[in-house]
């Protein structure tokens, strides 16, 4: 039987964390290509270190996008994050662009031709999850971890939090009773700051952003509220640690509350099922919970490179389901085409909507009017209910 009383922890990292700087740059490159040609293929990896940025990977898209254009995009992303430091400055950093053409062998397997539909861009397994712990149907620890850092970033950008710098991390531990979160037992926030700030000043800048995010009465004991526990965080960002695209996949998803297939999202166009099928799995899981078919839902999809249909569709309702799981697996395949093309068309993924996903989680976000975070919509609820009644 599952535990009913326990503690669970999730972490998040800010847009200025070295790995997230890389995710943002890689997704900015994806957006640049999709804005020129929705059929572009992009697999862009980024490395950042002290005053140096390296792009590498494969692309297939318009020749009108030059290396100079890409360098401009890179610098703009870093500038918007807020890096103007001696060891990492948007205008002074060296940028190497090492992108090259996509493999023709991969293209042959993925592209539609003759009677063959578009295939998956790679093999792999992808998971989606939803639960009733928060109003956005996300696990509470990761949701609150994201929100603390997002509030801090907003205050930094607006000038309300003077002295905070872009690199930061959070960690939230919640206590569960009967499987329901009831309060925080510890909170950890580490944030880069100006050298002129004392640690007590940093602590008091951080505190209101934590309290404003947590439900009333959920704040942890004062002795379990850790802010910059090393005692100093002046050197940070890519000057303090090397960053790489795709190293924060648990931060990007469910904070460890759900399985993860292992594939990163950022830097990949939507023909890559690492990204698009993970979005589809979240979309289905969220709509199943929103339809009141279950309180918790986890979905796994699997694919083979060059094959259009999923090899398996697994549904786990964690003992909270109101309809049988095997029937639900059949049902979701009736209401949504889970081929790479079907996912992309249903969710409108062939658009420049990815740079915004690179920090504070890909899930639990508010859908945008231009199609961003479309996988967070609950517009499949009625279709699910009608299909179930007709099954």
N, C-alpha and C positions, 0 to 999 in steps of 0.2 A: 504493500500500500504506500502511496506517496506521503511524505511528511506533511503534517498540518501546521506545525509551529517551527520556525527556523529563521535564520537571517540570510539575506542574499544581497550581494554587492555587484554594482556595475560602475564602469568608469566612462568618461568622455574626455575629449581633447578639443581645444579651440581651433579656430581657423588659422591661428598663428603657430600651431604646433608644426614642427618640421615636416612630418608625414602628411599633415593636412595641407600645408603649402603645396606639396607635390600633387596631392589629389586635386586641388583647385586648378593648378596649372594644367594638368592633364585633361581635366574636364573642360577648361577654357579652350583647349585645342580641339576637342571633340565638337564643341559648340561652333567654333570657327568653321570647321569643315561642313557640318550639317546646315549651317546658315547659308552656305553657298550651294550645296548639293545634298539633299536629304538621303541620297543613296551612297554617300561617302562611307568608306570603311576606315576606322581609326583604332589603333592600339598603341597608345602613347604612354610611355613610362617617363617619370621625372625623378631626378636626383638633385637634392640641394645640399650645399655645405657652405662654409664660410665664403661669402661673396662669389659664389659660383652656382650656376644652374645648368643642368644637362638634360636635354630631351632626347629620347631614343625610342625606336619602335617602328611600326609599319603603318602606312597610310595609302589609301586610294581615293583620290578626290581631285578637285579642280587645281590645275597648275597655276591659277591666278593667286593662290595663297603661297607667298614666298617665305623664305627663311626670315627675311626682314619683318614681314607681317607677324610671323610667329614670335619673334623676339619682342615686338611691340606688345603683343598679347600677354606674354610672360611678365613683362615689366609692369603692365597695368594691373594684373592680378596681384602682384606683390605690393604694389602701391596701395591698392584698395584694402588689403589686409592691414597695412600700416607699418611696414618695415622701412625705416629710415635710420638704421643703426650703422655704426662703424663697421661691424662685421657682416652686415647683410642689409644692403640699401638698394631699393628698386632701381635707382638710376645708375648705380656704380657696379652692380653685380655683373660678372661675365656670364654670357649665355651661349651655350653650344647647342646647336640644333643638328641632331644626327638621325632624323627620321628618314626612312627610305620606303620604297614601294612594297606593297603587300605581296606575299608569296603567291605565285600563280597556282600552286598546288592547293593552297587553302581556298583561294578564290573559286577554283573549279568545283570544290566540294560544297561551297556555301551558296553560290549563285544559282538562281533558277535557270533552267534551260530545257527546251523541248517539253516533255511531259513531266519533268522533274521539278518539284517545288523547291523553294529556297530551303536550304538545310541549316542546321545549327552551326554556329561558328566554332564550336569546340564541344568535346564531351564534357560531362560534369553533372553534379547534383546541386540543386538549389532548394532552399527552404523559405517558407513564409510563415508568419506567426501573427496571431492577434489574441487579445484577452481583455477582460473587463476591468483591469486594474486602474486604468486612467480613461478620461473621456475621449482620448484619441485612440483607444483600444491598443495601447502599448504597455509592456511591462513597466512598472513604476520606477524601479531604480535607474534604468537607462534614460527614461523620459526626464526625470528630475536632474540627472547629471547633465544632460544636454541643456536644459533650460537655465541652470545656474550659469553656465559659460556663455550662453547666448545673451542673457541679461547683462553680464559683465562686459561683453563685447559691445553691446548697444551703448552702454554707459561710457566705454572708452572712446568709441567713435564720436559720440555727441559732445565729449569733453566733460561729462558729469563725473567721471572717475579719473581725475587727474593723477598721473604717475603710474598707471597701469600700462603694461606693454603687451604685445600681441600673443605671446606664448603662454598657454595655461592648460591645466588639467583639473578634472574633478573626479570624485569618487563618492558614491552614496551607498551606504549600507542600511537596509530597511529590515525591520522586524515584522514577521508574518505570524498571525494567529489564525488557525483554521484556514490556512491558505490565502488569507487576505492581508495586505500590508496595513500596518497600524501606526507606524512612526519610524523615524530615523534613529539608529543607535550610534552612528558615526558619520561625519562628513569630512572629506579631505578636499581642499582646494589649494593648488600650487599655481601661482601666477607670477610671471615676469614683471619686474617693476623698476622704476627709476632708482638710482642709487641713493637719492636724497630721502627716500621713504624709509621709515623704520618698520620693523615687522609688525608692531602693534598698529601702526597706521594702515598697513596693508590689510591686516585682519579686520579692522573696522570698515574699510572700504568694501571688503568682500561680504561681510556679514549680512547687510540688508538684501543683497541679491539672493542669498541662500534662503533667508526667511520669507522673502516674497514669493519664492517658487514653491516651497513646501506647503502642504495643507496646514491649517491652523492647529497648533499643538504638536506638530510633528518634529520640531527642531530637536536635535540631539543634545545630550548634556554638554555643558561648556567644556568639560575636560576631554570630550570626544570630538570637539570641533578643531580640526587641524588645518592651519593655514601656513603654507610654506614651512613644513616641518623640518626642512634642512636648515632653516634660519636665514637663507638669502637666496634670491633668484634674480640676479641682475643680468648675467650672461645667459641668453636663451635663444630660441629659434634655431635656424640653421647654423648660426655661429657657435651654438652650444652642442648641437647634435645633428648629425647627418640625417636627412629625411629621404624617404622613398615612397613612391605611389603604392597604394594597396596594402599598407601595413597595419591599418586600423579597421579591419573588416568586422570585428565584433562591435566596435564603437559605431560603425556604419549601420548595424542591424539591430540586434535585440539585447545587447549587453550580456550575452551568455545565457539568457533565459530560454533561448531556443537553439537547436542545432544550427550549424553553418556549414554549407557545402565546401567552403574553402576558397572560392573564387572571389577576387576583388571586383568592384564596380567601376571605379573611376578610370578615365582614360580610354574607355571602350565604347564603341558605337553600339546601338541597340540590336544589331544582328548577333552580337555576342550574348549567348544565353546566360552567362555568368551574371550579366546585368538584367536583361529583359525578363528572363524567366524568374529571377528572384523578385522582381517587381510584380510579375503576374501572380506569384505564389502569395505575396503579401496582400495583393488586391483580393484574391479569392478568400484567403483566411479572414481578412477584415470584413468582407461582405457576409461570410458565413456567420460570424459572431453578430454582426449588425442585424442579420435576418433572424436572430434569436434561435438559430439551430444549435448553438453551443455557447458556453461562456469562454472557452479557450479552444483554439484551433491551431494546429501545426500541419503544414502541407509540404511534402517533398515532391519535386519534379526531377526527372533525369533525362538526359539527352546524349546522343552520339553525334559526332561531327559529320556534317553532310546529310543527316537524316532529319526530316521535317517534323515527324510526330514525336511526342515524348515517349520514352521507353517505359516509364512507370509514373503513376500518379498515386501518391500515398497520402491518406488523411488520418490524423490522430486528434481526437476531440478530448483526450485526457480525462475521460470519465464524465464529461459534462454535456455530452451530446444528447440531443432529443430525437435524432434520426440515426440509423445505422451507418457506420463509417464506409463500408463497401458500397452502399447505395449512393452515398454522398460523393465518393470518388467518381462513380459513373455520371452523377448529376452534373458536376462541374465541367466535365468534358463535353456535356451536351450544351451548356450555356456559354462556353467560351472555347474558341479555337486556340489550342495551346501550341500550335506550330510557331516558329520564330516570326513568320510573316503575320500570323493571326494575332499574336501578342502585340507586335509593333503597331498594327493597324487599330486594334481595339483600344490601346492605351495612348495612341498618338505619339509614339516615341521617336519618330524620325524628325525631331525638331531640336533646336538649340536650347535645351532646358536643363543642362546637366551641371554647369558651373555652380549653380545655387545649391546643389545636393551635396557638395563636397565637405561641408561642415555641419555639425549638429544633427547628424543622422539622416538617412534616406527615407525613414519611415516615421509615422506619427506627425507628419507635417501637414499644413493646410494646403489644399489644392489651389493652384494659381489659375487666373483667368486665361493665360496663354497656353495652358496644358501642362505646366510644371506640376509635378507630384500627382499626376492623374491617377496613379495607382492607389492613392488615398481616398478616392471617391467611393461612395457606397451606392452607386447607381445600378449595381447588379442584384440588389436585394429582391426586387420584385420578380426579376427573371428566375432567381433561385426558387422563390416560393411557388411560382406558377409551374415551373418544371417539376418540383417535388409533388405538387398536387396531381400532375399528369403522369407521374412515373408509374 
